[in-house]
Amino acid sequence: MPDDTEPMITARIIPGMAHVHAHEWDACANSDPALHNPFVSHAFLLALEEAGCIGGRSGWKAQHVLIEGEGGTIAAAAPCYLKSHSQGEYVFDHGWADAYMRAGGRYYPKLQVAVPFTPVPGPRLLVRPGPDHDAHEASLAAALVQFTADLGVSSLHLTFLDQVACARIAKLGFLERTGQQFHWSNAGYKSFDDFLATFASRKRKGVKKEREQALSNGITLEHITGAAINEAHWDAMYAFYMDTGNRKWGQPYLNRAFFSHLGLAMADRCLLIFANRAGRPIAGALNLIGGDCLYGRYWGAIEQHPCLHFEVCYYQAIDYAITHGLARVEAGAQGEHKLARGYLPVPTYSAHWIRDDSFRKAVARYLKEERLAVAEAATHYTEAAPFRKTETTDPRAQDHD
C-alpha cells in the first residue's frame, strides 16, 4: 500500500543561537537577498547573546523555537524570549501588566517573539520558502501557543512582524495591534535636490537652512563601512550610544562588547555616519544595510550643535539611499519630527495571544479603540507632510519659489 501519511514535523526549543547552524537559520530568515533583514539574521541575534546583552540578569532568556522536518532540516524558526519585564520592546504593554496584576493575575514572565531592543518591522515567523510555507508557518505559530500554555505564562507577543503573517495568525486567536513609524520612500530620485524639489517652497527652504546650520561649526561628515570600520570607530559609536541612552532611557541595553561582535560578524552590513570636528568624531549614527532598505538604529553626540541630529540621522540616510538605489529608509521608533524631513507615517503590526479569556477580551476592546486612534493620527500626519499639496499623483511635479 502507498504511504500517504503526512510528513513528520517536530517542534523544539533551543536556549541560544549557538545551538543552530547559521545557514539553517538564515535559510528561513533571509532566503531572498533583495529582502534581507539583518536583524533576524543568525549573526545579529548571536552577537546579542555572545556579548551578554541577552541572558543573565537582562530579563531576556533565549527560548528560540524551531520546526524541523524529516531529517532534522529546519523548516521554520522564531526568535523567542522568556521575559521578566517589558523593557526593550517598543510596543508598550506596561498598562496591560498593571491592569492584570491589579486584578490578581501574574503578567510576568511572558513570551516575546522579537528582535531585542530593535523596533524594526520584519519577519518574526521565519519560514523556509517552498510549497509548505503556509503550513509550516501555522505549525510554528501553533507551537508557540502550545509552548506558552505549557509554561503557564500569561501571554505571547510577536512584535513588529509583517502585516500578512499578522493577519494569518489572527485565525489562531491572536489579537492584532497596530502602531506607527515614520519611513522615507524612494520615488526614483536622482539626487537629494531632486527629492527636495518635491517639498513646498517654505519647507524646502527650511531643510536647506537646517543642513547649512548642521555643518556651520567646522563640522565634516564621514561614512565608514565594511573593513574600514575599526575598534576606534566602535569606541566612538559606543560613547555616542551611551550619551543618548543616559539622557533618554536611563540604562542602555547594549554593552561595548556587542559593537565589536557586530563589527566582526556584519561589518559589510554596517554604515557609520560620523560628524567630525577639530580632528575627532563628535557625533554619529549606526545604520544597518538591508536588501532594499537602510535601517537607522543608534545616534548620539558628545557635543551639541544645531540640527546636527537631523543631518546625520535623516538627511545623510536619504542621501545614501538615493546614491545606492535603496527603496526606503526606516529611522526607528517614534519621532513626529521626522515628518518635516520627508518621512511619512506607515503602520506597524504586532500579534498577541493571551491565556486568560477575561483579560483577553478586555485587551481586545482596548485594541479596537487604539487602532482607530492610530489610523486617525496617520491621516493627520499625512495631511501635514511637507510635500506640495498638488502632488496627488506625481510627487516630483515642480512648483515655483
C-alpha positions as MATLAB code, in Angstrom:
seq = 'MPDDTEPMITARIIPGMAHVHAHEWDACANSDPALHNPFVSHAFLLALEEAGCIGGRSGWKAQHVLIEGEGGTIAAAAPCYLKSHSQGEYVFDHGWADAYMRAGGRYYPKLQVAVPFTPVPGPRLLVRPGPDHDAHEASLAAALVQFTADLGVSSLHLTFLDQVACARIAKLGFLERTGQQFHWSNAGYKSFDDFLATFASRKRKGVKKEREQALSNGITLEHITGAAINEAHWDAMYAFYMDTGNRKWGQPYLNRAFFSHLGLAMADRCLLIFANRAGRPIAGALNLIGGDCLYGRYWGAIEQHPCLHFEVCYYQAIDYAITHGLARVEAGAQGEHKLARGYLPVPTYSAHWIRDDSFRKAVARYLKEERLAVAEAATHYTEAAPFRKTETTDPRAQDHD';
ca = [
       0.000    0.000    0.000;
       1.264    3.506   -0.798;
       2.302    5.613    2.178;
       0.074    8.678    2.152;
       0.863    9.859    5.683;
       1.751   13.492    6.304;
       5.468   14.321    6.538;
       6.701   14.217   10.129;
       7.458   17.597   11.662;
       8.539   18.343   15.201;
       8.923   21.463   17.315;
      11.739   22.035   19.745;
      13.243   24.843   21.798;
      16.901   25.868   21.848;
      18.488   28.077   24.543;
      20.529   30.210   22.171;
      21.647   30.858   18.614;
      24.829   28.835   19.112;
      22.615   25.716   19.102;
      21.537   26.148   15.479;
      23.657   26.336   12.322;
      23.727   29.812   10.784;
      22.935   28.569    7.275;
      19.885   26.657    8.544;
      18.511   29.666   10.433;
      19.216   32.092    7.613;
      17.595   29.792    5.055;
      14.373   30.588    6.909;
      15.131   34.190    7.872;
      16.749   35.658    4.774;
      16.405   33.403    1.770;
      15.785   36.352   -0.591;
      18.811   38.711   -0.785;
      16.612   41.532   -2.092;
      14.550   41.417    1.101;
      17.417   40.743    3.517;
      16.568   41.890    7.038;
      19.826   41.968    9.014;
      18.116   41.979   12.411;
      16.640   38.489   12.132;
      19.880   37.060   10.790;
      21.744   34.469   12.821;
      24.752   36.780   13.079;
      22.861   39.691   14.649;
      20.962   37.591   17.195;
      24.102   35.648   18.082;
      26.038   38.905   18.618;
      23.469   39.977   21.225;
      23.848   36.680   23.063;
      27.636   36.419   22.842;
      28.031   39.970   24.148;
      25.854   39.164   27.173;
      23.070   41.597   26.287;
      20.746   38.565   26.394;
      20.707   36.160   29.306;
      21.956   36.535   32.849;
      20.136   39.329   34.665;
      18.970   41.033   31.477;
      15.417   39.705   31.801;
      15.712   38.198   28.306;
      16.136   34.400   28.291;
      16.532   32.888   24.833;
      13.944   30.192   24.079;
      14.056   30.045   20.296;
      11.503   27.766   18.672;
      12.343   25.546   15.699;
      10.093   23.499   13.428;
      12.013   20.598   11.941;
      11.079   18.368    9.058;
      12.236   14.873    8.289;
      15.991   14.541    8.620;
      16.180   17.435   11.056;
      16.061   20.161    8.404;
      14.754   23.379    9.894;
      11.527   24.379    8.172;
      10.673   27.375   10.371;
      12.038   29.279   13.343;
      11.162   32.116   15.707;
      13.479   34.287   17.837;
      11.696   33.828   21.167;
      12.494   35.017   24.683;
      11.111   34.380   28.143;
      10.843   37.829   29.718;
      10.520   39.099   33.265;
       9.739   42.704   32.254;
       8.574   44.751   29.251;
      11.733   46.716   28.557;
      13.426   46.936   25.171;
      10.333   46.038   23.140;
       8.899   49.392   21.902;
       5.353   48.012   21.735;
       4.282   49.114   25.158;
       2.188   46.800   27.321;
       3.022   48.244   30.745;
      -0.632   49.276   31.150;
      -1.747   45.713   30.427;
       0.676   44.372   33.010;
      -0.523   46.825   35.664;
      -4.188   46.062   34.979;
      -3.688   42.303   35.093;
      -1.691   42.450   38.319;
      -4.296   44.723   39.959;
      -6.884   42.095   39.060;
      -4.821   39.482   40.885;
      -3.047   37.955   37.893;
       0.637   37.422   37.235;
       1.677   39.050   33.981;
       5.387   38.169   34.107;
       7.039   36.091   32.889;
       5.732   36.278   29.356;
       6.997   35.098   25.969;
       8.250   37.575   23.399;
       8.951   36.852   19.733;
      11.029   39.838   18.719;
      14.421   41.237   17.880;
      15.599   42.526   21.268;
      15.988   46.280   21.635;
      15.143   46.764   17.966;
      11.850   48.330   16.780;
      12.388   47.316   13.171;
       9.475   45.733   11.267;
      10.167   42.474    9.511;
       9.575   38.731    9.601;
       9.163   37.107   13.012;
       7.783   33.757   11.908;
      10.764   32.717    9.819;
       9.824   30.053    7.275;
      11.914   28.341    4.628;
      10.455   29.032    1.147;
       8.601   26.212   -0.537;
       5.163   24.750   -1.220;
       4.644   24.033    2.512;
       5.393   27.595    3.619;
       1.920   28.375    4.977;
       1.604   25.010    6.692;
       4.977   25.409    8.388;
       4.113   28.960    9.447;
       0.892   27.695   11.021;
       2.807   24.887   12.753;
       5.285   27.412   14.155;
       2.541   29.709   15.445;
       0.708   26.755   16.988;
       3.932   25.562   18.639;
       4.451   28.995   20.160;
       0.920   28.975   21.566;
       1.405   25.469   22.952;
       4.719   26.463   24.495;
       3.012   29.443   26.165;
       0.306   27.185   27.592;
       2.794   24.515   28.725;
       4.849   27.086   30.603;
       1.740   28.555   32.177;
       2.859   32.116   31.389;
       0.349   34.909   30.871;
       0.856   35.748   27.236;
       2.759   35.560   23.964;
       3.701   38.658   21.953;
       5.002   38.897   18.389;
       6.120   42.459   17.833;
       6.934   44.326   14.619;
       6.023   41.389   12.409;
       4.879   41.726    8.816;
       1.228   42.505    8.106;
       0.457   39.363    6.098;
       1.706   36.992    8.787;
      -0.113   39.011   11.444;
      -3.411   38.629    9.573;
      -2.876   34.901    9.063;
      -2.170   34.025   12.673;
      -5.145   36.078   13.878;
      -7.125   32.959   12.947;
      -5.365   31.143   15.794;
      -6.770   33.580   18.344;
      -4.053   36.220   18.263;
      -5.103   39.824   18.821;
      -3.860   42.266   16.183;
      -2.300   45.544   17.242;
      -1.225   48.420   15.029;
       1.343   51.091   15.678;
       3.095   53.724   13.619;
       6.559   54.696   12.472;
       7.938   57.228   10.014;
       9.760   55.895    6.947;
      11.208   57.530    3.853;
      10.363   56.112    0.420;
      12.444   56.496   -2.697;
      10.392   57.593   -5.716;
      13.325   57.114   -8.063;
      15.119   60.315   -7.062;
      18.385   61.082   -8.832;
      19.773   63.243   -6.005;
      18.849   64.819   -2.679;
      17.994   68.032   -4.514;
      15.669   66.030   -6.740;
      13.896   64.752   -3.633;
      13.843   68.196   -2.044;
      12.185   69.630   -5.139;
       9.018   67.776   -4.109;
       8.701   69.943   -0.977;
       6.580   73.039   -0.688;
       8.755   76.115   -1.088;
       8.802   77.164    2.574;
       9.505   73.621    3.768;
      12.266   73.221    1.197;
      13.972   76.381    2.407;
      13.706   75.139    5.978;
      15.531   71.908    5.144;
      18.288   73.768    3.308;
      18.754   76.050    6.303;
      18.965   73.070    8.673;
      21.634   71.422    6.531;
      23.684   74.602    6.469;
      23.389   75.050   10.234;
      24.427   71.464   10.912;
      27.828   71.996    9.294;
      28.346   75.638   10.299;
      30.858   74.987   13.093;
      33.626   73.409   11.065;
      31.935   70.007   11.083;
      32.627   67.470    8.357;
      30.823   64.196    7.659;
      32.267   60.742    7.107;
      30.740   57.434    6.022;
      32.510   54.273    7.235;
      31.511   50.734    6.328;
      32.900   47.251    5.851;
      36.566   46.598    6.531;
      37.190   50.311    7.112;
      35.412   50.102   10.489;
      37.875   49.533   13.328;
      37.700   49.348   17.110;
      38.326   53.090   17.474;
      35.176   53.698   15.460;
      33.233   51.336   17.735;
      34.659   53.098   20.803;
      33.301   56.378   19.469;
      29.939   54.889   18.481;
      29.514   53.322   21.895;
      30.232   56.675   23.574;
      27.543   58.273   21.385;
      25.105   55.447   22.174;
      25.716   55.770   25.912;
      25.155   59.525   25.804;
      21.741   59.082   24.200;
      20.824   56.177   26.458;
      21.743   58.005   29.634;
      19.696   61.028   28.598;
      16.625   59.178   27.310;
      16.024   55.839   28.996;
      18.432   55.635   31.904;
      20.056   52.236   31.441;
      21.198   51.435   27.905;
      20.517   47.895   26.727;
      23.721   47.243   24.787;
      27.274   46.924   26.081;
      30.551   47.776   24.416;
      31.237   44.134   23.528;
      28.146   43.989   21.326;
      29.531   46.573   18.922;
      32.734   44.587   18.466;
      30.768   41.380   17.879;
      28.586   43.203   15.363;
      31.626   44.540   13.547;
      33.259   41.132   13.349;
      30.131   39.392   12.101;
      28.381   42.027    9.997;
      30.740   44.884    9.088;
      29.572   44.779    5.478;
      26.015   45.450    6.713;
      27.054   48.358    8.952;
      27.186   52.011    7.949;
      28.585   54.512   10.423;
      27.877   58.149    9.680;
      30.191   60.307   11.784;
      30.320   64.054   12.299;
      33.893   65.187   12.907;
      35.189   68.450   14.331;
      38.734   69.506   15.169;
      40.063   66.111   14.119;
      37.780   63.878   16.201;
      34.298   62.359   15.925;
      31.738   64.286   17.983;
      28.510   62.605   16.851;
      27.447   59.573   14.908;
      24.728   57.207   13.788;
      24.832   53.458   13.277;
      22.791   52.168   10.342;
      22.364   48.625    9.061;
      22.009   47.930    5.356;
      19.288   45.523    4.275;
      18.388   44.219    0.848;
      16.491   47.329   -0.263;
      16.490   49.377    2.921;
      18.745   51.440    5.175;
      17.822   50.924    8.822;
      18.722   53.767   11.150;
      19.452   52.425   14.630;
      21.543   54.374   17.150;
      22.549   58.016   17.384;
      24.449   60.093   19.890;
      26.678   63.125   20.307;
      29.301   64.295   22.779;
      28.943   67.866   21.515;
      25.608   69.528   20.852;
      25.253   71.510   17.608;
      22.077   72.879   15.980;
      20.390   70.496   13.520;
      23.264   68.001   13.584;
      20.907   65.187   14.583;
      18.695   65.847   11.562;
      21.672   65.906    9.196;
      23.451   62.783   10.461;
      20.383   60.612   11.049;
      17.875   61.693    8.411;
      19.350   63.703    5.553;
      22.531   61.663    5.249;
      20.482   58.466    5.323;
      18.303   59.737    2.479;
      21.383   60.782    0.528;
      22.915   57.330    0.977;
      19.695   55.561   -0.050;
      19.361   57.646   -3.205;
      23.005   57.120   -4.161;
      22.810   53.360   -3.625;
      19.347   52.843   -5.100;
      17.673   51.717   -1.880;
      13.884   51.748   -1.747;
      13.442   53.211    1.712;
      14.923   54.407    4.981;
      13.470   53.198    8.262;
      14.570   55.550   11.007;
      13.368   53.713   14.097;
      10.548   54.217   16.562;
       8.602   57.363   17.423;
       9.577   60.782   16.109;
       6.897   63.068   14.701;
       9.786   65.444   13.963;
      10.744   63.100   11.111;
       7.655   64.214    9.218;
       9.105   67.635    8.346;
      12.177   65.848    6.929;
      10.147   63.820    4.424;
       9.474   60.671    6.453;
       5.829   59.618    6.249;
       3.711   57.530    8.645;
       3.482   53.809    7.974;
       1.631   51.211   10.069;
       3.413   48.604   12.152;
       1.884   45.356   13.381;
       2.058   43.044   16.352;
       0.117   39.987   17.448;
      -0.733   38.947   20.996;
      -2.036   35.663   22.431;
      -3.392   35.958   25.982;
      -4.131   32.884   28.029;
      -6.747   34.366   30.397;
     -10.027   34.676   28.494;
     -11.432   37.588   30.526;
      -8.216   39.538   30.243;
      -8.039   38.759   26.539;
     -11.488   40.273   25.988;
     -10.527   43.439   27.887;
      -7.354   43.845   25.807;
      -9.323   43.234   22.597;
     -11.657   46.118   23.451;
      -8.710   48.388   24.125;
      -7.008   47.441   20.860;
     -10.127   48.196   18.848;
     -10.131   51.782   20.152;
      -6.358   52.074   19.751;
      -6.487   51.062   16.071;
      -8.955   53.865   15.378;
      -6.717   56.378   17.131;
      -3.635   55.217   15.212;
      -5.473   55.477   11.873;
      -6.720   58.959   12.731;
      -3.216   60.087   13.686;
      -1.805   58.711   10.420;
      -4.338   60.726    8.427;
      -3.406   63.864   10.339;
       0.320   63.324    9.820;
      -0.084   62.633    6.112;
      -2.028   65.860    5.683;
       0.770   67.728    7.476;
       3.532   66.320    5.257;
       5.966   68.869    3.784;
       5.246   67.957    0.170;
       3.373   70.223   -2.199;
      -0.355   69.716   -1.842;
      -0.849   69.368   -5.623;
       1.239   66.179   -5.582;
      -1.619   63.718   -5.548;
      -0.301   61.603   -8.397;
       3.249   62.788   -9.139;
       5.274   63.772   -6.063;
       8.010   65.173   -8.283;
       5.962   67.832  -10.080;
       7.585   71.268   -9.940;
       6.442   74.417   -8.220;
       7.899   77.909   -8.129;
       9.524   79.837   -5.295;
];
